[in-house]
Amino acid sequence: MSQSICDISIEILGATHGGNELDPRDLKLLELAVNGFLSEQGEIAFYELYKRAQDGYTKPWLHGIEDLTITQDGYIHWKGMEVEHYDIPWAYGENAKKSAEELARHCRILDKRGVK
């Protein structure tokens, strides 16, 4: 690839409103790339992130739970609405996954009742 890591990083930042829309893990990957700390696997993930940014970045679901996302400062959103806060990096652990699954269950119940 003819572009430098820094040039690609700038493009990723531009596609994600200065990085504000990036998932915390993607932001960390970007940081590692710019600082020259990517492993071979990290480099592959970085170029995958670049492709996702070019295609219109969509934040991944937290723990694979549909409609649940997390901001860089740990705020949990359900369908874009703030509903909880988790400390990072705790948010990515097994206990947090169980908590997130329970949170999503409650959010689905409230959705069915028409409660925002």
C-alpha positions in Angstrom: 0.0 0.0 0.0 1.4 3.4 -1.0 -0.1 5.4 1.8 1.6 5.7 5.2 0.1 4.5 8.4 -0.3 8.2 9.4 -2.1 9.1 6.2 -4.5 6.2 6.6 -5.1 7.1 10.3 -6.0 10.6 9.3 -8.5 9.2 6.8 -10.0 6.9 9.5 -10.3 9.9 11.8 -11.9 12.0 9.1 -14.4 9.2 8.4 -15.4 9.0 12.1 -15.7 12.6 13.0 -12.3 13.0 14.5 -12.4 9.5 15.9 -15.4 10.4 18.2 -17.5 7.6 16.6 -14.9 4.9 16.9 -15.4 2.0 19.2 -12.8 2.2 22.1 -11.0 -0.9 20.8 -10.7 0.6 17.3 -9.4 3.9 18.7 -6.8 1.9 20.7 -5.8 0.1 17.5 -5.4 3.4 15.7 -3.3 4.7 18.6 -1.0 1.6 18.4 -0.7 2.0 14.6 0.3 5.7 14.8 2.9 5.0 17.5 4.4 2.0 15.6 3.3 -0.7 17.9 1.4 -3.0 15.6 2.0 -6.7 15.5 1.4 -8.6 12.2 -2.1 -9.4 13.4 -2.6 -5.8 14.5 -1.6 -4.6 11.1 -4.2 -6.8 9.5 -6.8 -5.5 11.9 -5.7 -1.9 11.1 -6.2 -2.3 7.4 -9.6 -4.0 8.1 -10.5 -0.9 10.1 -9.4 1.3 7.2 -11.7 -0.6 4.9 -14.6 -0.3 7.3 -14.0 3.4 7.6 -13.9 3.7 3.8 -17.2 1.8 3.5 -18.9 3.9 6.1 -17.8 3.0 9.6 -20.4 1.3 11.8 -19.6 0.9 15.5 -19.6 -2.8 16.4 -22.1 -4.2 18.9 -20.8 -4.4 22.5 -20.2 -8.1 23.2 -22.0 -8.9 19.9 -25.3 -7.8 21.5 -27.5 -6.2 18.8 -28.3 -2.5 19.4 -25.8 -2.2 22.3 -22.7 0.0 21.8 -20.1 1.7 24.0 -18.5 5.1 23.7 -14.9 5.9 24.3 -15.6 7.1 27.8 -17.6 4.0 28.7 -21.2 5.1 28.2 -23.4 2.3 27.0 -26.1 3.1 24.4 -29.1 1.1 23.5 -30.3 2.1 20.0 -28.3 5.3 20.3 -29.8 6.2 23.7 -27.5 6.3 26.8 -28.6 3.7 29.3 -25.6 2.8 31.5 -21.9 3.4 32.1 -19.1 0.8 32.4 -15.5 1.5 33.3 -13.0 0.7 30.5 -11.4 -1.9 30.3 -13.8 -3.7 32.6 -16.5 -3.2 29.9 -14.8 -6.0 27.8 -14.5 -8.6 30.5 -16.7 -11.7 31.1 -18.6 -10.1 34.1 -19.4 -7.1 31.9 -20.7 -9.3 29.2 -23.1 -10.9 31.6 -24.1 -7.4 32.8 -24.6 -6.2 29.2 -26.7 -9.2 28.3 -29.0 -8.4 31.3 -29.0 -4.8 30.4 -30.1 -5.6 26.9 -32.8 -7.9 28.2 -34.2 -5.1 30.2 -34.0 -2.7 27.3 -35.9 -5.1 25.1 -38.6 -5.4 27.7 -38.9 -1.7 27.9 -39.0 -1.4 24.1 -41.9 -3.9 23.9 -43.7 -1.7 26.4 -43.0 1.4 24.4 -40.9 3.0 27.2 -37.9 5.0 26.1 
